[in-house]
């Protein structure tokens, strides 16, 4: 459980769906109410509530046809209102799986929100990795920078290929 909490909290640093004047929704739930209301509505949508701690609620469930996703909702400390939501998609063992998940989600989001505001897709090592194993190695040592972001009138959206300290590689929304 500590691993999951660590992963979701670390994901909030690099990814978020930010609520602004017109509120973004997650699975049809506005990202603008109390954390307890958000938890109740997520349960109604079929997500399993794992834990709520220090203004962060963690869930598991299906999102965008991917099973076993972890979802985190964070509330602003000053107001207690949910302000960010992150989805950690299931771990991928190979680059082709990882990139496939990333590409699929990027395509879905582009269809929904239009062309991205920013796309950054590169490896930052001395040379371009040439095979699946070397690409996964670059992800695990934080030299893979694959992220795409959209700015909408309701908030910002970002997807990213990410990893954790346990060498798990996954996509985060």
N, C-alpha and C positions, 0 to 999 in steps of 0.2 A: 504494500500500500504506500509506503514511503517513496518507492520508486515512481509510482504513478503521480503522487503529489508533486515530487520534484520535477518530473517531466512536464506536467501541465504548467506549473509555475514558471519554469524556465522558458516555456513556449510563449508565455505572455510577454516576455521581454522582446521577442522578435516578431510576433504575429498578434494580430487582434482584429476583431471587428469592432470598430469604435462607434459608439452611439453619439449622434450630434443632434441638431435641432429637430429634423425629421428622423425618427428612430429606425434604425436597421432592425430587421427581424431575424430570428433564427428558428427555422421550422415553423414559421408563422407566429412566433412569440416575440412581441416587441422587446427590444433590449433597452428597457427604460424603467422597469418597476423594481420592487424589492426583491432581494435574493430569495426569500421564502416563497414569494409568488412565482418566481421563475422556476424554482425547484418543483413546485406543485404542477405547473404547466408542462414541464419536461416529463414528469412522471405520467401525465395524461397522454403525452405523445409516445409513450412506450419506452422511455429511457429508464435505466436503473440508476437510482441515486446511490452513489458509493459513500460519499462523506461531504460534510460541510465543515470547513475550518478556516478561521481567520479571514472571513469574507470571500472565500472561494468554495464553490460547489462543484463536485466532480461527479460525472455520470459515465455510464457505458451504454452503448447501443449502436444502432445502424444509422448511418448518414450517407447520403448520396450513393446508395446501393452498396456501401462498404460496411460489412459487419465488424463487430468488435472494435468500434471506434471509442476513444476516450474524449469526453467533452468537458471543458472547464468553463465556468461562468464566474467572473470576478465582479465584486461590487466595490464602488468607490468608498474609501474609508470615511470620508467626510459626510456622505449622504446615505450610504447603505443601498444605493441604487445600482443595479447591474449596468456595467459600462462596457464590458468586453466579454467576448466568447471565443474560445479556441477549440479546434477539433484536431486531435492527433489520430491519424489514420493508422491502421495496423502496420506493424513492423514488416519490412521487406528484406529478404535475404540476398537478393541480387540487384545489380544496377538496372537491369532490364525491367524488373518488377517495380523498383522504386521510381525510375524515370517514367514508366508506363502509368503509374498512379498519378504522378505529378502532371504529366501531359494531359491525361484524361480530365483531371480536375480543372486544369488551365483552360482547356477547350470548353468545358461546361460553363465556367465562369465568364469566358469571353462571349459565348453565345448569350448569356444572361445580361452582362453588364457592358458589353462592347469591348473595344480594344483596350488593353491594359495601359495604365499610366506609365508604368515602368517595368522593364524586363531585364533581369540580370542573370545570365546563364553562362557560367564559366567555371573552369578549374583554375586555381591560383598557384599551382605548383610550377616547377621549372619547365616541365614539358607536359604536353597534353596526354592524359592516360589513354591507352589504346585498347584495353580489354575490360571486361566486367569486373574482375577482381581488383584491378588497379583503380578503377573509378570508385568502387566501394571503399577502398582504402583511403582515397582522397576525401570522401564524405566523412569517414570516421576521424580523420585528423584535421577536420575543419578547413579544408582547402577546396571544397565544392560550394560554390555560391550560385545556387539555382533558386531564384525567387521572382515572383511576379506580383504586382500590386495594381489595384484599381481604386480610384477615388470616385465616390458617388455622392449625390446630394444627401444621402442618409448616413454615410460613413465610409470608412476605408476597409478594404479587404486585401489580404495578402496570403499567398501560398508560398511554401518554402520546403525544400528538402532539408531535413534536419537530422541530428543524431544526439545521443545522450552519452553520459560517461560510461555506460555499460555496453557501448558499441552497437546499440540498436539504431537502425536507420529507418526513417519514416517521413511522411509528408505531413505538414501542419498547415491548417487553414486558420 
